[in-house]
Amino acid sequence: MEYYGSHKESLDQRFLMALNAAISLIQGFPGLGAHVHKRYRRFIVHRFPYSIIYREHSEFLRVVAVIHHKLGSEGWIGR
């Protein structure tokens, strides 16, 4: 958020809104994300080069990482 806020006014808030919208969407529809590793899924944040890595549990979702696409598809493993 700091990076976006320093480059364009209100872009940091738009990033946060996009991130929250993505999380709300996968909470309602956890199967939307693509399988990326074992039982983990990846969901791409709309309009930003970030993905949410999460795992579905019986009663909740665990977000394990929010990664920039430059990090690579498996750069989050081991974090």
N, C-alpha and C positions, 0 to 999 in steps of 0.2 A: 504494500500500500504506500509506503514511503516513496518508493521509486515513482509510482504513477502520480502521486500527489506533487512531486517536485517537477514533473514534466508538463502537466496540464491541469488547470483548475478543475476540480470535481472528478477527475478521472479516478482518483483513489476511491471515491464513494461509489462510482459506477462499477469498479472492480469488486468492491465488497457486496454490492447489490447482486451482481452476476454470480458471485460465489454463493451467497445465501440462497438465491433462486435455484441454483444447481443442487445444493444440498436438500432443499425442500422437495425438489422433484424426485431425487433418488430416495428420499425417505418414503415418499408415496409409492414409488415404483422401483424398488431396489434392483430388479432384474434389467434395468435399462443399460447399465454399464457393461462394457465388454470385459470378458474374462482376461486377466493378464498374468496371473501367477497363482497357482493353487486355488484357493477360495477367494481371491481378491479380484476386485473389479475396478475399472477405470471409466470415469465419466468426464468428458471434455467440457470445460466452462465456456459458455457462449461468449463470443467476441474477444476472448483473451487467450493467450497461448499457455494455458494452464489446464491441468487435469486433476481431478480428485480421485485418490486411490482409497478404496473403502472395502470393508468386509461386512457382509450381512450376518447378523446373529438372530436368534429366534425372536428377541424382543427389541432389538435396536440395531443401528448401523454404527460401525466404528470407522471414523475417518482416520487413516493412518498417515496420509501425506497429501499435500497440495503441491504439485511439482510443475515447474516450467518445462515446456516441451523440449528445450535444449538439453535438459538433463538426461533425456533418453527414456525409453519405455520401461527400463528396469533399474534406473538409477536410484529409485527409492528403496529398493530391497536392502535390508540391513540397517535401516535408519531407526 
